[in-house]
Amino acid sequence: MRMAKRGQVLILAALTISLAIIATQVYLYQRNERDERQEFSIIDDYVLGVQQGSRHVVVASLINISRGGPVSKLGSNLDRWAALMGRDYQIGRCDLNISKTSQAPYSDGVWINWSTPGAGVSSASVDVALGIGGRGAEVNWTFNVNVTTTLLISGHFSRANDDIKNVTIVVKLLNEGEPALARRITTQYFDQGAWKNPELLPSYRYQHFGNGTYQYSFIDSVQGTTIRVRAEAFDLRDVFVQAEADLTEG
């Protein structure tokens, strides 16, 4: 419940910030409407503000959904954003139409997949059509907003003695396919019917390579010929993602 509430606070903050940015741009446009070159510059800034604002809303919605919130939040938040834009633009016509991506693997604009071995994805995607008219300015622009956090987990172990294993876990975090830093990552390993925290072990070691790659190692008695491990991560945008993998000896 606490995570869902925090997600809603972030959504409200995103809407407020985006609207404030765009309201400032409209004010500047009105102050400088006699300068034709200035007008087009301000319109460009306004369009950029709409794009940035749309992205803020998608990010904030994905934060909420990745933490257990309903998928429907993406649509309702985008509807609210479009309505705000329609009311805010006072110097002509502004039509903001947003459609949620439905092509596989997306459903209602959302793709959450944490079950593929070695990888987890939390993603949202929408298509935006912006139409602006009035005072000699005509803009018709379409663009896609895609926010994707991917977590990759791999590793291996070596045997020290019987069930004593030296385990190495490698975690990579990506934003839109590019290396990204994490706000927080936790790892676990499964043994004797329960998930265990390697940070509690005296042998636990952690290394951050500064490029979205993190390495964890520990030594413990773990039964079996494979070791199931899990990583849970929050990226710097606070989007949550998790992934599991079975490590083998090597």
C-alpha positions as CSV (number, residue, x, y, z in Angstrom):
1,M,0.0,0.0,0.0
2,R,2.8,2.4,0.9
3,M,4.5,1.7,-2.5
4,A,1.3,2.4,-4.4
5,K,0.7,5.6,-2.5
6,R,4.2,6.8,-3.3
7,G,3.6,6.0,-6.9
8,Q,0.5,8.1,-7.0
9,V,2.4,11.0,-5.3
10,L,5.0,10.8,-8.1
11,I,2.2,10.9,-10.7
12,L,0.7,14.0,-9.3
13,A,4.1,15.6,-9.0
14,A,4.8,14.7,-12.7
15,L,1.6,16.3,-13.8
16,T,2.1,19.4,-11.7
17,I,5.7,19.9,-12.9
18,S,4.8,19.3,-16.5
19,L,1.9,21.7,-16.4
20,A,4.0,24.4,-14.8
21,I,6.7,24.1,-17.5
22,I,4.1,24.4,-20.2
23,A,2.2,27.3,-18.5
24,T,5.5,29.2,-18.4
25,Q,6.1,28.6,-22.1
26,V,2.6,29.9,-22.9
27,Y,3.2,33.0,-20.8
28,L,6.4,33.7,-22.7
29,Y,4.7,33.1,-26.0
30,Q,2.0,35.7,-25.1
31,R,4.6,38.2,-23.9
32,N,6.6,37.9,-27.2
33,E,3.8,37.4,-29.7
34,R,4.8,40.4,-31.8
35,D,8.2,38.9,-32.7
36,E,7.4,36.3,-35.3
37,R,10.8,34.5,-34.9
38,Q,10.3,34.5,-31.1
39,E,6.8,33.0,-31.6
40,F,8.1,30.0,-33.5
41,S,10.9,29.5,-31.0
42,I,8.3,29.5,-28.1
43,I,6.1,27.1,-30.0
44,D,9.0,24.8,-30.4
45,D,9.6,24.9,-26.7
46,Y,6.0,24.3,-26.0
47,V,6.0,21.2,-28.2
48,L,9.1,20.0,-26.4
49,G,7.3,20.6,-23.1
50,V,4.4,18.5,-24.2
51,Q,6.8,15.7,-25.2
52,Q,8.6,15.9,-21.9
53,G,5.4,16.1,-19.9
54,S,4.0,13.1,-21.6
55,R,7.1,11.1,-20.8
56,H,6.9,12.2,-17.1
57,V,3.4,10.9,-16.9
58,V,4.4,7.5,-18.5
59,V,7.3,7.2,-16.1
60,A,5.2,8.0,-13.0
61,S,2.5,5.5,-14.2
62,L,5.0,2.8,-14.7
63,I,6.5,3.3,-11.2
64,N,3.0,2.7,-9.8
65,I,2.3,-0.3,-12.0
66,S,5.6,-2.0,-11.4
67,R,5.0,-1.8,-7.7
68,G,1.7,-3.6,-7.9
69,G,-0.7,-0.8,-9.0
70,P,-3.4,-1.5,-11.7
71,V,-2.5,-1.4,-15.3
72,S,-5.5,0.9,-15.9
73,K,-3.6,3.7,-14.1
74,L,-1.6,4.4,-17.3
75,G,-4.7,5.1,-19.3
76,S,-6.4,7.2,-16.6
77,N,-3.3,9.3,-16.0
78,L,-2.8,9.9,-19.7
79,D,-6.4,10.9,-20.1
80,R,-6.0,13.4,-17.2
81,W,-2.8,14.8,-18.8
82,A,-4.5,15.2,-22.2
83,A,-7.5,17.0,-20.6
84,L,-5.1,19.3,-18.7
85,M,-3.3,20.2,-21.9
86,G,-6.6,20.9,-23.7
87,R,-7.7,23.4,-21.0
88,D,-4.2,24.9,-20.5
89,Y,-3.5,26.1,-24.0
90,Q,-5.1,29.6,-24.2
91,I,-3.7,31.0,-27.5
92,G,-5.4,28.6,-29.9
93,R,-6.3,24.9,-30.3
94,C,-4.3,22.1,-28.7
95,D,-5.4,18.6,-29.3
96,L,-3.4,15.9,-27.5
97,N,-4.4,12.3,-28.4
98,I,-2.6,9.5,-26.7
99,S,-3.1,5.8,-27.5
100,K,-1.6,2.9,-25.6
101,T,0.6,0.5,-27.5
102,S,-1.3,-2.8,-28.0
103,Q,1.1,-4.6,-30.3
104,A,2.7,-7.7,-28.5
105,P,4.3,-7.9,-26.1
106,Y,2.4,-4.8,-24.9
107,S,-1.2,-5.0,-23.6
108,D,-2.9,-1.7,-22.8
109,G,0.5,0.0,-23.1
110,V,2.2,-2.1,-20.5
111,W,4.7,-4.9,-20.6
112,I,5.7,-6.5,-17.3
113,N,7.6,-9.8,-17.7
114,W,9.7,-11.1,-14.7
115,S,9.4,-14.8,-15.6
116,T,11.9,-15.2,-18.4
117,P,15.0,-16.9,-17.1
118,G,17.8,-14.4,-16.6
119,A,15.8,-11.3,-17.5
120,G,13.1,-9.1,-16.2
121,V,11.3,-6.2,-18.0
122,S,9.1,-3.4,-16.8
123,S,7.9,-1.2,-19.7
124,A,5.2,1.2,-20.8
125,S,4.7,2.5,-24.4
126,V,2.3,5.0,-25.9
127,D,1.8,6.9,-29.2
128,V,1.1,10.6,-29.0
129,A,-0.5,12.8,-31.6
130,L,-0.2,16.6,-31.0
131,G,-2.2,19.1,-33.0
132,I,-1.7,22.9,-32.4
133,G,-3.5,25.7,-34.3
134,G,-4.1,29.4,-34.0
135,R,-2.3,32.7,-34.5
136,G,-0.6,31.4,-37.7
137,A,1.0,28.4,-35.9
138,E,0.1,25.0,-37.2
139,V,1.7,21.9,-35.6
140,N,0.8,18.3,-36.3
141,W,3.3,15.9,-34.8
142,T,3.3,12.3,-33.7
143,F,5.8,10.6,-31.5
144,N,6.3,7.5,-29.3
145,V,7.1,7.5,-25.6
146,N,8.7,4.3,-24.5
147,V,10.0,3.7,-20.9
148,T,11.7,0.4,-20.4
149,T,13.7,-0.9,-17.5
150,T,15.4,-4.2,-18.0
151,L,17.3,-6.3,-15.5
152,L,19.7,-9.1,-16.6
153,I,21.0,-11.6,-14.1
154,S,23.7,-14.3,-14.6
155,G,26.6,-15.9,-12.8
156,H,28.2,-19.2,-11.7
157,F,29.5,-21.0,-8.7
158,S,32.5,-23.2,-7.8
159,R,32.6,-25.9,-5.2
160,A,34.8,-25.4,-2.2
161,N,33.9,-28.6,-0.3
162,D,30.8,-30.8,-0.7
163,D,27.8,-28.4,-0.5
164,I,30.0,-25.4,0.2
165,K,29.8,-23.2,-2.9
166,N,31.5,-20.0,-3.9
167,V,28.8,-18.1,-5.7
168,T,29.1,-15.1,-8.1
169,I,26.0,-13.1,-9.3
170,V,26.3,-10.6,-12.1
171,V,23.4,-8.1,-12.5
172,K,23.0,-5.6,-15.4
173,L,20.5,-2.8,-15.4
174,L,19.3,-1.1,-18.6
175,N,17.0,1.9,-19.4
176,E,15.7,1.9,-23.0
177,G,18.4,-0.7,-23.8
178,E,21.3,1.5,-22.5
179,P,23.3,0.8,-19.3
180,A,21.7,2.5,-16.3
181,L,22.5,3.0,-12.7
182,A,20.3,1.6,-9.9
183,R,19.0,3.3,-6.9
184,R,18.9,0.0,-5.1
185,I,19.5,-3.7,-5.9
186,T,18.9,-6.7,-3.6
187,T,19.9,-10.3,-4.3
188,Q,18.7,-13.6,-2.9
189,Y,19.5,-17.2,-3.3
190,F,17.1,-20.2,-2.8
191,D,18.1,-23.1,-0.5
192,Q,16.1,-25.7,1.4
193,G,12.7,-24.2,0.5
194,A,13.4,-20.6,1.3
195,W,14.9,-17.4,-0.2
196,K,18.0,-16.3,1.7
197,N,19.8,-12.9,1.9
198,P,23.5,-13.2,1.1
199,E,24.2,-9.9,2.7
200,L,23.9,-11.6,6.1
201,L,27.0,-13.8,5.3
202,P,30.5,-12.7,6.4
203,S,31.8,-13.8,3.0
204,Y,29.4,-11.4,1.1
205,R,31.2,-9.0,-1.3
206,Y,29.7,-6.4,-3.6
207,Q,31.3,-4.5,-6.6
208,H,29.8,-1.7,-8.7
209,F,31.5,-1.1,-12.0
210,G,29.9,2.3,-12.7
211,N,28.3,1.3,-16.0
212,G,25.1,-0.5,-14.9
213,T,26.9,-3.7,-14.0
214,Y,27.0,-5.0,-10.5
215,Q,28.7,-8.1,-9.1
216,Y,27.9,-10.0,-5.9
217,S,29.7,-12.9,-4.4
218,F,29.4,-15.1,-1.3
219,I,30.3,-18.5,0.1
220,D,27.7,-20.7,1.8
221,S,26.4,-24.3,2.0
222,V,23.8,-24.7,-0.7
223,Q,22.3,-28.0,-1.7
224,G,21.8,-29.1,-5.3
225,T,23.6,-29.0,-8.7
226,T,22.2,-25.6,-9.5
227,I,21.5,-22.5,-7.5
228,R,18.5,-20.3,-8.1
229,V,19.1,-16.6,-7.6
230,R,17.0,-13.5,-7.7
231,A,17.7,-9.8,-8.1
232,E,15.2,-7.0,-7.4
233,A,16.1,-3.5,-8.5
234,F,14.8,0.1,-8.5
235,D,16.4,2.3,-11.2
236,L,17.1,6.0,-10.7
237,R,13.5,6.7,-11.9
238,D,12.2,4.4,-9.2
239,V,10.8,1.9,-11.6
240,F,10.9,-1.6,-10.1
241,V,12.0,-4.8,-11.9
242,Q,13.1,-8.3,-10.9
243,A,14.6,-11.3,-12.5
244,E,15.6,-14.9,-11.6
245,A,18.2,-17.3,-12.9
246,D,19.6,-20.8,-12.3
247,L,23.4,-20.8,-11.8
248,T,25.5,-23.7,-12.8
249,E,29.0,-24.8,-11.8
250,G,31.7,-23.3,-13.9
